[in-house]
Amino acid sequence: MRDLAVWIERHACRTPDAVALRFDGRSISYSELDARVRALASWLSANGVGHGERVALLSTNNPDYLALLFACARLGAMLVPLNWRLAPAEIAQILDDAEPRQFICERALAAAAEGRSPLWLEEIDAQGGDLMSAGSPADPVLLVYTSGTTGRAKGAILTQEALAWNAVNSQHMHDMTAADRILTFLPMFHVGGLNIQTLPALALGAEVVLRRRFEPADALDAIEAERPTLSLVVPAVMKAMIEHPRWAACDLSSLRMVGAGSSVVPVDLIRAFHARGVPVAQVYGATETGPIAIYQKCRDAMAAEGSTGQPALHCEVRLDEGEILVKGPNVAMGYWRNPEATRESFVDGWFRTGDLGRVDPAGNWWVVERKKDMIISGGENIYPAEIEAALSEVDWVSDCAVVAAPDARWGEVPVAFVVSRNGAKTDESALKRHLEGRLARFKWPKAFRFCEALPRNAMGKVQRFALRAQAREGGKQAD
């Protein structure tokens, strides 16, 4: 079914009493979820949301997150999921760009909506109501913002059809059926948490166990109590679970596989799950690819540890001077109101990922490194340009560059090399005070290295490879 608007409705007709969602100790059937979707669609329509309009949502995982997405699909509108880890200024920037007709916020996250007047999610009084669906497979339904290399967030536009094809790819990857039970604790403001397993499961009429957010103890509790068959992890989550005191004794026997994505996954983390009998199948992609583009199936997970697998069932993947390019019906149609960035990244139907890869003789793909300067820390994308732009606002900073450094907990973290205008000032606390409220804390540099000058080539370009080497060594000055 390419039309998201009818997914829940069809299951409500065929299996009305089947459980769609489990959340906070209660079960929600497909008929109940369908009623909520219809009510929210009518409520949104009555509050000015029509075809092509945007609805911004700032919330942790909960059933209405999904109900609002399907309600938008019925109206031909777009959901704009907001990352609650962002600073208020960053959220405001996205809202200014997306211009949503409605901004809905969970009350617990009110501080992140500073300066705005949202509607409170808990106070939406949507009762009954029904509308003829005005959405179609070609309609954009998801506007997901991802940090840009220029320092400004870009909104990737995903259609209903793109999410449907992504779901088909996911179902093939996981050998997913309606009998599966999916545990979702990764945030649904990322396409990983929303689209790799959660939506594909609902497309099939399977059951999803929702957690508001990830906590290692809660995740282990959920695995033992809810008995999921599938879940999705990122390296930081894997590490937190493995290091938890209950890891060795936790009953993981219900899990037939976990998917692992967001970045290159360290082999030692994969092997720790394999040692407990849980296959880890890697999945590769980007916000712009829905995200599923390359993946392992369960049977391949233990045979090619570290590989990201083979091209998705409905994707074409190729290398262009080492860069991974992806083409398929799951790929975004471009960036919201950003034709220049769209032209740069989407060429003749191919999305340029900016990642460098290779293919082995068996057809397995391996991600070598990122061509772009993006840092992936704990599953979050961080672009150095964002941090550099903020630091450059400080009057005594004459030059700066941010690079990735390896980190045992987060995989990698940003490290800032700063040149003082007076050649002597090294006030780290002042830099942190300046970043407060401007950038989310997960984007803050883990360390500041003060230096006399940045290494540059003959063309004046910063030699980031030299800075990365110094960051890895743990403290040499960039002089």
N, C-alpha and C positions, 0 to 999 in steps of 0.2 A: 504494500500500500504506500504509494508515494505521497499521499495527502495526509499529513499529520492530524488534520482536523477530525478524521474519522477513526483513528487508531483506537482510542478509548471507547468510543461509541460502539464499534463493532464487537469488541470484547464484552462490553456491558450487555449486548444483545445475546451473544453466544454463551458466555460463562459469567452471568451477572454476580454470582456469589463467590467467584474465585477471588483470592486475595491479590490486590495489586500492590499495596504498600503496607509495611509495618513500621510504625513510628511511635516513639514514646509510650510503648506498652499497648498500643491499640492497632487493630487491623482495619484497613480500608479496602472494601471490595471494589471490583471494577464498576459495578453499577453506582456505588457511592462516589467514586472518583469522577465518573461521567457526569453525575448530577452537579458536582462541584465545578467541573469545567464549564458546563452550560450556564450555571449561575454566575460564574466570574465573567464569562463572555458577555452576558447580558448586562452585568454591572459595568464592565469596561465600556461597552457601547453607550450606555446611559451617561457615562462620564466623559464622553467626547472621543473615545478611541475608535477609529475607523480603519479602513484599509490603508496600509502603508504607514500608519502611525507607530510611534515607539512607546513602550512601557518599560521604564527602568525599575530594576528590583535590587535592593540592597538587603540581603538576608542570608542567614545560615541555611543549611539544608533543611527542608521541611516539605510536606505534601503540597502546599500551595505554590511552591517553586515550580513544580511540574504542572500543576493545574493551570497556573497562569500562562505557561508556555503553550499548552494545548488550547487555552482560551484565545490566546493571540493567533494561533493557527486558524481557529474558526473565523476570526475577524479579518484574516489577511494582514495582521499587524505583526510587529516585531518585539520580542523580549530583549531587553538590554541588561544582562546580568552584571552586577557590579561587584568587584573584589573588595570585600569588607576589610582586607588588610591594608588597603591604600590609605594615604593621608587624605584629609578633607579637601585639600587643594587639588589633588589628583582626581578625586571623584567629581569635584566641581568642573574640572576641565572636560571630563567625559560627558557630563550632563550638558554642558554648553555646546559640545559638538553634536551629540545625539538629538538634542532638543525633544525630549520625550513629552508626550501628551500628559502622561501621569508618571510620577515618581513615588514608588511604594517602598517603605522601609520598615524593617523589624525594629521595634522599640529599643531593644537591647543594643542596637547599633546606631542610636541617635547621634552620638558624638561624631561619627564619621560623616553624617549628613549636615554638619555644621554650616549655618548660613542658608540652608534650604528649608522648604516647608513641605515635607513629604506627607503622603497619606500613610497612616500606620497599618501595617499588614494585619495586625491582630484585631483591628477595628473595622475591617471591611465587612459590611453587612450585605452579603450577596445571597439572596434567597430566591429559590425557584428560577423561573425565567428560561427562555429558549429562543434561539435565533437560527434562521437558516444560515448554514455555513457559507461565508463569502470568501474563504481562503482557497487557494489552489496550489498544486505542487510547485509551480514556478515562483510563488510569492516568497520574498525574504521573510524569515521567521525568527532568526537569531542574529543579533548584532553584538559581536564579542570583541571587546577591546584588548589589544595586545600592544605592549610597549614597542615603540618604533625606534629605529636607529638614529633618528633625528632628535630623540628626546621627547617626542609627543606620541601619545597613544593613538593607534590606528584601529578603526572598527572594521573587522572582517564580517562580510555579509554572507550568511549561509541561508539557502533557501530550504523550504520544506523537503523538496526533492533531494537536496544534498544530504540532509539528515537521514532521509529514508535509505539512500544508497550506502551511507556510512553504517547504518544499522545492519544492512545486508552483509557488508564486509565484516562487521563485528560478529554476527551470528556464525559466519563461516569460520572466523578465527577461533571462536570459543566452542564450536559445535553446540551452540546454545539452542535450547528448546523451551517450551512452555513449562516443563517440569523443573527448570532451574530456579534457584533462589539466589539473588544477587545481594551482596552486602556493599552498600555505598557509604563511605565515610569521607572520601575526597570531596572537596568543595565543588558544587555544581556551577559556580561562577566561571570555572574553567571547562573547556570542552572535554577534557579528560574525564572529570567526575560526572559530567552530564551525558556525554555521547559515546564513550567507549563501551560501557556496559548498561547503564541505567535506561536510557531511551530504547536501545535495542531489546532489552528484556521486556519493556512495556509493549513494544511492537509485536512481540510474540504472545503476550498474555501471561508472562511469567511473573514472579513475585520479587519485589525489591524491598530490602530492609534498609531503611534510611537512618543514618546517624547525623546529628547536627553538624559535627565536626570531628576531626580525628583526635583521639587520645589513645595512647597505646593500651592502657588497661581496659578502656571501654571497647576497643576493637577486639581484644582477646576475649572479653566477656561475650561480645556479640557472636563471635565465631562459635564459642561453646554453647551458648543458649539458643541461638537462632539457626544454627546448622546450615550456613550458606554453602552453596556449591562453587560459587565464583566470587572473586573480589578483585579490586584494582589497587595497586600500590605504586609509590614512587620511592626512589632510593632513601630519602630521609625517613619515610614511614617504615620502610623495611628495617632500617637501622634501629629505629626506636622500638619496634616490636621485638627484634632479636635481642636487644640489650635489656628488655624488661625481665624482671626476676621470674615471671610466670611462663616465659617463652618455652622453656624446655619441657614443662609438664602440661602445657595447654593442649587440649584435644583439638587437633586440626584435621581430623579424619574426614570431615564432611567436605572439605575443599578438594575438588578434583583439579583445580588449576587457579593460579592468580595471574592476572596480566600486570606487566610492569612497563611504565612509560615515563615520559617527560624528559629524559636525558639518557645518556649512556649509563647503563646500570652496572656498578662494580660486580665483578664475577664472584667475589667473596660473599656478597649479600645473596646472590642467586644460589650459591652452593649451600648457604645456611638454610634456605627454604627447602632445597632439594634434600638436604640431610634429614629434614622432618617429613619427607615424602610428599611435598607439595611442589608440583612443577611450576616454574616461573616462565611464562611465555612473554617475550618482549614485544612491544608494539611501538612503531615509530610513526610520527606525523607531526603536524603543527596545527595551530588554531585554524589556519587557512585551508587545511585539508580535511577538516571535519571531526576528528583529526586522523582517522585511521588510513594509513597509506602503505605500510609494510608491517608484517607481523609474523610471528611464529605460531604454529599450532601446537597443541599439547604434546604430540608425539615427537616434535622437534626440539622442545624446550631443553631437555637434558642432553640431547645429542650434539647441540651446537651452542654451548653456553657462551653468552656474550654477543652472539649474532642477533640482529633485529629481525631476521627471518626473510621472507620473500614477499614480492608485491601483493597487495590486497587483491581479492577476487575481481573487483571492478575498478582497478587502478592500473595505469601505465606508469612505470618509473624508469628513468634513464639518467645517465651521467653526462654532464656537459663540462668538460675540463675539470672533472672530479667533483663537481657540484651535483647534488641530488635534485632532480626535477620530477614533479608529480603532475599527472593529468588524470582526470576522471570526473564522473558526475557528482562526487562528494566534495569537490573543490569549491571554495568560495567564489562568488562572482566578482569580487574585488573589495576595495576599501571604501567605506562610507565617506562621501564628499572629499575624496583624496585621489583625483585622477592621476597625479604624478606618481604617487606610490604604487597605484594599481598598474600603471604602465611599466614600472621598474620590476615588479614582482610577478606579474601575470603576462606571459609572452606566448602568443599563439596557442592559448589554452593550457600552457604549462605553468605551474607555480614553481618559482625558484626558491628553494628552501633555505639556501645559504649554508647548508651543511655539506661537508665533504664526506664521500663514502667510497666503498669499493665492493666488488662482488667476487666471491670465491668460485672455484670451479663447480661447486655443487649448486650454485645459484643462490647462496645465502648472502644477504646484504649486511655490511658492517659500516657503522657510522664511525668515521675516523676522527673528525674534529669539526668545529663550526667555522665556516668561512666568515660569518659575521662575528662581531665582538660580543654577542649576547652571552650573559652569565646565567646559568641555571642553578639556583640555590634552593634546595629543599623543594624542588618542583615548581618554583616561581621563576619566571623570566625577568631578568634584569638587564637593561641596556646601559653600558657605561655612559653614553651620551646624556642620559637623564641626570646622572649624578654629577657629571662634569659640568653641565649647564648650571646646576644649582650651586656647586662650589665656586664657579667662576663669578657668581654674583657678589662674593665676599670681596670687599675693596682691596684687601692686602694680598689676595691670591692672584698672581700674575700668570700662572700656567698650571694645568693639572691634567692627569690622565688616570683612568680607572681600568684595572685589569682583574682577571680572575686568579684566585689562589686556591689550591686544594684545601678542603676542610673535612675532617673526619666525620663530622655530624651532618653537614649540609651538602656535601659533595664538592661544592666550591662556593667561595664568598668573594665579594668585591674588596679590592685593596686600592686605596687612592694614593697616588704619588703627587705631591703638592709642591709647587715652587712659590716661595714667598716673595712679594714685591720688594720688600726691604732686605731680602736676603737673610733675614735672621728670625722672623716671627714663626713660631711653631706652636700655635695655640689650637690643639686638637679639640678642646672643649668648646671653643668658639665656633668651630666648623660644625660640630654636632648640634649646637644651639641653632645655627642657621638652617640646618636640615629639618629641624623639628617643625612639623606641620606642612613641610613642603614635599617630603618624600616619605613613603611608608618605611617603617623601621627595618624591614627585611632588606631594603635596598641600601641601607647605610653601609659605608665601608667598614669592614671588620678591623682594618688597621689603616693608619695614615702614615705615609713615609714622606718626610720633608727632605727636599733636595735642592741643589743649586740650579739644575737644569734637567730637562727631559731629553733622553736620547732621541735624536732625529736623523733621518737619512738625508742624502744630498738634496732631495726635493722638499725637505722640511717636514716630512711626515713622521709622526711619533712612531718609534720602533717598539711596538707593543710586545713583540716577542721577547725583547730584552727585559722589559719591565715584568713580564710574566715569569721569566726565569728568576729575576730577583725576588719576586713575590714568593715563588716556590722555595727559594733558599731561606726565606724567613727573615729578611731584614737588611739586606744590603741597600745602601743609598743609590739613587739613580744619578750619579754624577759623572 
